[in-house]
């Protein structure tokens, strides 16, 4: 996760994180990416069921009314949350499928906040009625991330249901009416990259304070998503566009929190642009990028599936390290006898190719291993989505 607005527009200084000792248990949510202990933010895909039929669903969701006996029940989920809270995981991110199809979402979010965790949800937004927004506000939910895939026609096509866009906007409005912090989530690919400017227009018009632009993550051999990814040149243009739009809103007195997710080459790219525009700010940004430390799969982010399986992140489902129904997440996460998971906590020692020789390795951490495995059938190969040139990373 790279905070474009924090870095490029100077919204954060390194001293802001140092003030809290860079302790994840003390840092405000907007500074959590700069923690030094990297206690994992845990994504719980609490259900595989969903009310939409998204063409790009990484969970391969089922119909919302489908029976799913594999899901952790409420009691099991509370035991899992108890362990996560005791372990020091700062955030519980309830995801799916669509988390709002589970009738115990509010109860479990309340349990997480009662245990001192920040509770957030990732949702398609269509089921957030006025009443549900009131319930979510009452339990102290920290944030609601609502996915949009572009303008109305593009979004409805991706989501497989006519009217999904309008219902998502209504969900945003219902959250705002209750004072819930809400933001947008947009996964960029070849079919919707042209709609990025429209997302910035929505941010301004709807007075939404935050947006996360996700790079495509493909996992599994022969993943069909590979052909949907932007080219390296298109990705560079995307980053420049995002920086330009973020700066424009900032200069208009309407600053937004803008982040990119799942490609840490974005950090060095922002830094190199600042070297041309503001060398003093570039120096400060380099410090912040070192605090960030790059990709955190298997270290600062973890995932638990609906059936209790533990993964390095929510996209890399081909790899599982254990099940919370058999032993606690905390025991699995710190088990030195597992082969891959401990290695992911020190990726710099294992990556190969361009990543191993890159001068930005300490601020990128070799990026996504799932993409490397998908393309090269090698967990430790270079990330094929890195768009920095050989000259930029110091190989020429």
C-alpha angles and dihedrals in degrees: 000000000000119000102219093181092044093051107029098037096039097242092143134041127198088246089064091065095038090056088071095042087249087274111157091214091059104033119103112246094256090058098043093103088067097057118128099209094053094207101186125265099219122218111202114196089203094183139015091210123102139174092221134060104225116187092214100046110148091194093055087228127213129224112286092244095048117120112246113182090173094074118107108251123233095266093048090047092053091051089052091050091049090056093046092050093048090048091055101248101163100204136038110200112196110208139151152132080311112330093204092068087072110087092210097056094105092046092050094045088052090051091052093050091045087057091053099258126130109245120208133165134215109208145155087238097225095112097049100111122177089262093049091049089055091051093049092049091050093058093054098252108185101207144358117210112198120195121228123176098195137288120352100277094042093046095047090049092052092045094047094225127094112234095026091120095054092046090051090052089050089052089053091050092049091052092049092050089059095045094250114153106243132183141176128252118202124179108205121219139146092278098056109022089105089065096062092099089052090055090056089050090053091049089057099039096045093039091234110167102208144037132179118202109203122206113220115269116198122188136174127053113297093006111191089218093072092079090051094060122104119253117251091258091049090050092053090050089049092054092049090049092050091049092048093049093045091051092047092056091045092052091048090059092252102107118184132191103247122183137174119212138201102019115074092186081087090076097060089040091057090045093051092051090050090051086065095043109029118005094185091055090044090059092052092046091054089058091051092049089054089053089050092053095196130252111023104187108145092013118046095014129043137169137216119196126221089263095050101260115146121227136179090244139344095270102049100073096149088077121063126175101191142307130272089220088066101038135352122280089239091058092048095045094054098037106130091194094068110095108213103029096060089046091055088059089062102030094155089073094056111034119110140201120022091349093061092053098038118122089217096056093113092056098038104034093210094296123238117003091189091065091047092052092046094054103030102023087235122107092207100045120114117282107260091209094063104116098185114115125241088251092053095051093046102255094120 
